[in-house]
Amino acid sequence: MKKCKIMQRVRIGLGAFFMCTVMLSGCASETKQETDSMAGGGAAAAPAVVEGVVTANDTAMRRLTLRELGGDLETVISYDATAKMTDKYGEERDGTDIEVGEILEADYEKDSGKLLSTSIPEDVWEYQEVGDYQFDSAESSLSFADRKYQYSQYTLFSSDGKAIDMMEINPQDVLTVRGSGYHVYSVVKTQGHGYIRLAHYKDFIGGMIEVGSDMILPLTKNMLITIREGTYKVILSKNHSTAVKNVTVHSGREVTLDFSEYKPADSHVGVITFDIAPAGADLTINGTAVGYSKPIALAYGVYQIQVSMTGYTTYTGTLDVEEPKGTTVRIDLVEEEAEASDTTAAPSATGKSTKTSPENTDDTQTKQIDSDHTITVSAPQGAEVYLDNVYKGLAPCTFTKVIGSQTVTLCRDGYATKSYSVDILDDDQDVKLSFADLTAKEAAATASPATQ
């Protein structure tokens, strides 16, 4: 009887122990689930980070679009007054102040796409007011400030907050360039170019035109001059006659200068024959490449000339034309290997109508004529075609190939004038160019009249 009571107590004790174990286990399970639940709902997710170029800033919707550096992945981020945004000096600013082309590092909430903060990365550089530069499409390089940088298919080219093609940037434009290391990630056109069309100036053809202090060109028929936006004094000169007008040029617009009220004095033209050795050397007059297989008619005046050929010392000098009769100018280049005591390259002239003297013209850009090949502009059909301000005909048209960096300008009545920068290679091939259709002018976009 006593043994039975002891066994019964043992069974009761074991049962109680088993029940406590089950209850504790359930409590532990509930505690773990609650902890897991707290861990999943209470901890804030880490912000996402993107470093890229601003390709758009919708200030009305307050949204930024950033393209990753060196790639095409774009991220759209919304911003409001709670976001902390700083400029390159660390000063706070509003999101509406962020410009297309800037390079930013942005922290944002990945789920909501809300911007938390932006800053300018320390390794990012920026050059403003870049007006002296050179693109080389063959090696995808941009040179300025005595350095060469690389651009790529992902580099942003923009103007007025919109993406443009690299070919739409003209040497007359002023740029802001941003990048990191030797890589260019954005090129923004901050000052553009417009066009000056000359009218009723046939009596000055063969003379010279000066636009401001930096541009001097020979006057030819149907001239359309591409020039940086701004206000200029324009001077036409021939013999002893001059015509002067002031003009204001706006970006992307064409203005006409009418010189019908000006009459030059009697025409004075000299005929010059160039005898240059070795054969095949290149000749430029006032920076324009010219062929010299036949005599050249030049209006009276002083001209800058340059003769160059690979392996020979370049000759630079001035040519003073002051008599109408035919004159021969001989220029002999000296091989670069020759000793300094050898004869120096110098021209000689038969007659008194030409005078030459050496002058430093290193800044003159020489363009080589390839008379064996041509350039054809096929589109847009019916548009006037200009090559470096010189009229070439109506598209489709074909003309002699000129090697080097060129500006092709297209215009047509009722349409906005457009220019493109092209690199013409010395590859013994004909060049075929085709451009997009011109955009019709709006009534409000007609050019402003010139001021006198």
C-alpha positions in Angstrom: 0.0 0.0 0.0 2.8 2.3 0.9 4.6 1.5 -2.4 1.5 2.4 -4.4 1.4 5.9 -2.8 5.0 6.5 -3.6 4.6 5.5 -7.2 1.5 7.7 -7.5 3.5 10.7 -6.2 6.3 10.0 -8.7 3.7 9.8 -11.6 2.2 13.2 -10.4 5.7 14.7 -10.2 6.7 13.6 -13.7 3.4 14.8 -15.1 3.9 18.2 -13.5 7.5 18.4 -14.8 6.3 17.4 -18.3 3.6 20.1 -18.3 6.1 22.8 -17.2 8.5 21.8 -19.9 5.8 22.0 -22.5 4.7 25.4 -21.2 8.2 26.8 -21.0 8.9 25.5 -24.5 5.8 27.3 -25.8 6.7 30.5 -24.0 10.2 30.4 -25.5 8.7 29.9 -29.0 6.4 32.8 -28.5 9.3 34.9 -27.2 11.4 34.1 -30.3 8.6 34.9 -32.7 8.0 38.2 -31.0 11.7 39.0 -31.1 11.9 38.1 -34.8 8.9 40.2 -35.5 10.5 43.2 -33.7 13.7 42.7 -35.5 12.0 42.6 -38.9 9.7 45.6 -38.4 11.7 47.9 -36.2 15.2 48.1 -37.9 15.6 50.8 -40.6 16.9 49.7 -44.0 20.3 51.0 -45.0 20.0 53.9 -47.6 21.1 53.2 -51.2 24.0 55.2 -52.7 24.4 56.3 -56.4 27.2 58.4 -58.0 26.3 59.8 -61.4 25.7 62.6 -63.8 22.5 64.6 -63.5 20.7 64.1 -66.9 17.5 65.7 -65.9 16.0 67.8 -63.0 12.3 68.1 -63.2 11.8 71.1 -60.8 8.0 71.0 -61.1 7.8 67.3 -60.0 11.0 67.7 -57.9 12.7 64.7 -59.4 16.4 64.1 -60.3 17.6 61.6 -62.9 21.2 60.4 -62.4 23.1 58.3 -64.9 25.9 56.1 -63.4 29.4 57.2 -64.4 30.7 55.3 -67.4 27.4 53.5 -67.9 23.8 53.8 -69.1 21.9 52.9 -65.9 19.7 55.8 -64.7 18.1 56.3 -61.3 15.1 58.6 -60.7 15.0 60.1 -57.2 12.4 62.4 -55.7 13.4 65.2 -53.4 11.8 67.7 -50.9 12.9 70.2 -48.3 13.9 67.5 -45.9 16.8 66.3 -48.1 20.3 67.7 -47.2 21.9 69.0 -50.4 25.3 70.7 -50.7 27.2 72.3 -53.5 30.9 71.9 -54.3 31.8 74.4 -51.5 29.8 72.4 -48.9 27.1 75.1 -48.8 23.5 73.9 -48.5 21.2 74.5 -51.5 17.8 73.6 -52.8 17.2 70.8 -55.3 16.0 73.3 -57.9 19.5 74.7 -58.0 21.0 71.4 -59.3 22.0 71.7 -62.9 22.0 69.1 -65.7 25.6 67.9 -66.1 26.6 68.0 -62.4 28.2 64.9 -60.9 26.6 64.0 -57.6 26.7 61.3 -54.9 23.2 60.8 -53.7 21.9 58.8 -50.7 18.2 57.8 -51.0 15.6 55.3 -49.7 15.6 52.4 -52.1 12.0 51.4 -51.5 10.4 54.9 -51.8 13.0 56.5 -54.0 13.1 59.5 -51.7 16.3 61.6 -51.6 18.1 61.8 -48.3 21.2 63.8 -49.2 23.5 64.9 -52.1 27.1 66.0 -52.2 29.9 66.6 -54.8 32.4 63.7 -54.7 35.9 64.9 -53.7 37.6 63.5 -56.8 35.3 65.3 -59.3 36.8 68.3 -61.2 35.0 71.1 -63.0 36.3 73.6 -65.6 34.1 76.5 -66.5 34.4 79.0 -69.4 36.3 76.6 -71.6 36.6 78.3 -74.9 39.8 76.9 -76.4 39.5 73.2 -76.9 39.8 70.4 -79.5 37.8 67.3 -80.0 39.4 64.3 -81.7 36.6 61.8 -82.6 39.2 59.2 -83.9 40.6 58.7 -80.4 37.5 60.0 -78.4 39.5 62.7 -76.7 38.9 66.3 -75.6 41.9 68.6 -75.1 42.0 71.8 -73.2 44.1 73.5 -70.6 47.2 71.7 -71.9 45.7 68.3 -71.1 44.0 65.5 -72.9 40.9 63.8 -71.5 38.8 60.8 -72.7 35.1 60.9 -73.3 32.9 57.9 -74.2 29.5 56.9 -75.6 28.1 57.5 -72.1 29.5 61.1 -71.7 26.6 63.6 -71.4 26.6 66.4 -73.9 23.9 69.0 -73.2 22.7 72.5 -73.8 19.9 74.4 -72.1 19.2 71.4 -69.9 18.7 69.0 -72.8 21.0 66.3 -74.2 22.5 67.1 -77.6 24.9 65.2 -80.0 28.6 65.9 -79.7 28.6 67.1 -83.3 26.3 70.0 -82.4 29.2 71.6 -80.3 31.0 74.2 -82.4 34.5 75.5 -81.8 32.8 78.9 -81.2 30.9 77.6 -78.2 31.9 78.0 -74.5 31.7 74.9 -72.3 31.6 73.7 -68.8 33.4 70.3 -68.5 33.2 67.9 -65.6 34.9 64.6 -64.9 37.2 62.6 -62.7 40.8 61.6 -63.3 41.3 61.6 -67.1 37.6 60.8 -67.8 35.1 63.4 -69.0 31.5 62.6 -67.9 29.7 65.7 -68.9 30.1 68.6 -71.4 27.6 71.5 -71.0 27.4 74.2 -73.7 27.0 77.4 -71.6 27.5 79.9 -74.5 26.4 79.0 -78.0 26.9 80.3 -81.5 24.8 82.1 -84.1 25.1 83.1 -87.7 25.8 86.3 -89.6 24.5 86.4 -93.2 25.9 89.1 -95.5 23.7 90.8 -98.1 24.4 93.2 -101.0 28.2 93.2 -100.6 29.3 92.0 -104.0 31.6 95.0 -104.6 33.6 93.8 -101.5 34.0 90.2 -102.7 37.7 89.5 -102.9 38.4 91.7 -99.9 38.4 90.9 -96.2 35.9 90.8 -93.4 36.7 91.3 -89.7 34.3 90.2 -87.0 35.3 91.5 -83.7 39.0 91.2 -82.9 39.5 87.4 -83.4 38.0 86.5 -86.8 39.4 87.7 -90.2 38.2 86.0 -93.3 38.4 86.5 -97.1 35.1 87.7 -98.5 33.5 85.2 -100.9 30.0 84.8 -102.4 27.0 83.8 -100.3 28.8 84.1 -97.0 27.2 82.7 -93.8 29.5 83.2 -90.8 29.3 81.0 -87.7 30.3 83.1 -84.7 30.0 82.9 -80.9 26.9 84.7 -79.5 27.7 88.3 -78.5 27.9 91.9 -79.9 30.6 92.6 -82.6 31.9 95.3 -84.9 31.9 94.0 -88.5 34.3 95.6 -91.0 34.3 94.9 -94.7 37.4 96.1 -96.6 38.7 96.1 -100.1 41.3 98.3 -101.5 40.8 101.7 -99.8 37.1 101.2 -99.0 35.6 100.0 -95.8 32.1 99.3 -94.5 31.4 99.1 -90.8 28.4 97.8 -88.9 27.6 96.6 -85.4 25.7 93.4 -84.9 24.3 91.3 -82.0 24.3 87.5 -82.5 22.1 85.3 -80.5 22.6 81.5 -80.0 21.0 79.4 -82.7 19.7 82.4 -84.6 20.7 84.0 -87.9 21.0 87.8 -88.4 21.4 89.6 -91.8 23.8 92.5 -92.4 22.8 94.6 -95.4 25.7 96.5 -97.0 23.8 97.9 -100.0 24.5 101.5 -99.1 28.3 101.0 -99.2 30.3 101.2 -102.4 34.0 100.4 -102.6 36.6 102.3 -104.7 37.6 101.0 -108.1 38.6 97.3 -108.0 42.3 96.6 -107.6 43.2 92.9 -107.9 46.7 91.4 -108.3 47.3 88.0 -110.0 49.8 85.8 -108.1 51.5 82.7 -109.3 53.0 80.5 -106.6 56.2 78.5 -107.4 56.7 76.3 -104.4 59.3 73.6 -103.9 59.0 70.7 -103.1 56.0 70.0 -105.2 52.9 68.9 -103.1 53.6 71.3 -100.2 50.4 72.9 -98.6 49.7 76.6 -99.0 47.3 78.6 -96.7 46.3 82.2 -97.1 44.9 83.9 -94.0 44.5 80.4 -92.5 42.5 79.0 -95.5 44.0 76.2 -97.5 44.2 77.0 -101.2 45.3 75.3 -104.4 48.0 77.0 -106.4 48.2 75.0 -109.6 46.8 78.0 -111.3 47.4 81.8 -110.7 45.4 83.2 -107.8 43.6 86.6 -107.9 44.0 88.6 -104.7 42.6 92.0 -103.9 45.2 94.6 -102.9 46.2 94.1 -99.3 48.4 92.2 -96.9 47.9 88.5 -96.5 49.3 85.9 -94.0 50.7 82.9 -95.8 52.0 79.6 -94.6 53.7 76.8 -96.6 54.2 73.4 -95.0 55.1 69.8 -95.7 56.1 66.8 -93.6 59.9 66.7 -93.2 60.4 70.3 -94.0 60.6 73.5 -91.9 57.3 75.4 -92.2 57.5 78.8 -93.8 55.3 81.6 -92.4 55.2 85.2 -93.6 53.2 88.1 -95.1 52.3 88.8 -98.7 51.7 92.4 -99.8 49.7 92.7 -103.0 49.7 96.2 -104.4 49.9 96.0 -108.2 47.6 94.4 -110.8 50.2 92.8 -113.1 51.0 89.1 -112.8 53.6 88.2 -110.2 55.4 85.0 -109.4 56.2 84.2 -105.8 58.8 81.4 -105.2 59.1 79.6 -101.9 61.7 76.9 -101.2 61.2 74.9 -98.1 64.3 73.6 -96.2 64.5 70.0 -95.0 64.3 69.7 -91.2 67.6 67.7 -91.1 69.5 70.7 -92.7 72.1 72.6 -90.6 71.1 76.0 -89.3 73.8 77.5 -91.6 72.0 76.3 -94.7 69.8 78.6 -96.7 66.6 79.7 -94.9 63.2 79.2 -96.5 62.2 82.5 -98.1 60.0 83.6 -101.0 61.2 85.5 -104.0 59.0 87.6 -106.2 59.3 88.9 -109.8 58.1 92.4 -109.9 57.2 95.0 -107.2 53.6 93.9 -106.5 54.5 91.5 -103.6 56.5 91.9 -100.5 57.0 89.2 -97.9 58.5 89.1 -94.5 58.7 86.3 -91.8 56.1 86.5 -89.1 55.0 84.2 -86.3 51.7 82.7 -87.2 51.8 79.5 -85.1 48.2 80.0 -84.1 47.0 79.6 -87.7 45.2 76.3 -88.3 46.4 74.6 -91.5 43.9 72.5 -93.4 45.1 70.3 -96.2 43.3 70.1 -99.6 42.9 66.6 -101.0 42.2 67.4 -104.7 41.9 63.7 -105.5 38.9 63.2 -103.3 35.6 64.8 -102.5 33.1 65.6 -99.8 29.4 65.0 -100.6 26.6 66.3 -98.4 23.4 64.5 -99.4 20.9 65.6 -96.8 18.9 67.5 -95.9 18.0 68.0 -99.5 17.6 71.6 -100.7 19.6 73.0 -97.8 22.4 75.5 -98.4 25.7 73.9 -97.4 28.6 75.9 -96.0 32.0 74.6 -95.1 33.9 76.8 -92.6 31.7 79.8 -93.6 32.2 79.2 -97.4 29.2 78.4 -99.5 29.4 75.1 -101.3 26.0 74.6 -102.9 22.6 73.1 -102.3 22.4 69.6 -100.9 23.0 67.2 -102.4 26.3 68.7 -103.4 29.9 67.6 -103.9 33.1 69.6 -103.4 36.8 69.2 -103.0 37.9 67.3 -99.9 39.5 69.4 -97.1 41.3 67.5 -94.4 40.9 68.4 -90.7 38.3 69.7 -88.3 35.5 71.5 -90.2 32.2 73.2 -89.5 29.4 72.2 -91.8 26.5 74.7 -91.7 23.1 74.0 -93.1 20.3 76.6 -93.7 17.1 77.0 -95.6 14.3 79.6 -95.8 11.7 78.9 -93.1 14.0 76.6 -91.1 16.4 77.1 -88.2 20.1 77.2 -89.3 22.2 74.3 -87.9 25.9 73.6 -87.8 27.9 70.5 -87.1 31.6 69.9 -86.3 33.1 67.1 -88.3 36.6 65.6 -88.5 37.7 64.8 -92.1 40.4 62.2 -92.1 43.4 61.9 -94.4 42.5 58.4 -95.5 42.5 58.7 -99.4 38.7 58.2 -99.4 35.8 60.2 -100.5 33.6 61.5 -97.7 29.8 61.2 -97.6 27.9 63.2 -95.0 24.2 63.1 -94.3 22.5 65.2 -91.6 19.0 65.3 -89.9 16.2 67.4 -91.3 16.2 71.1 -90.3 13.6 72.2 -87.8 11.0 74.7 -89.0 11.2 78.1 -87.5 8.5 79.4 -85.2 7.2 82.9 -85.7 8.8 84.0 -82.4 12.2 82.6 -83.4 12.9 85.0 -86.3 16.3 86.7 -86.1 16.5 90.2 -84.5 17.5 93.0 -86.8 21.1 94.1 -86.8 22.0 97.3 -85.0 24.1 99.9 -86.7 
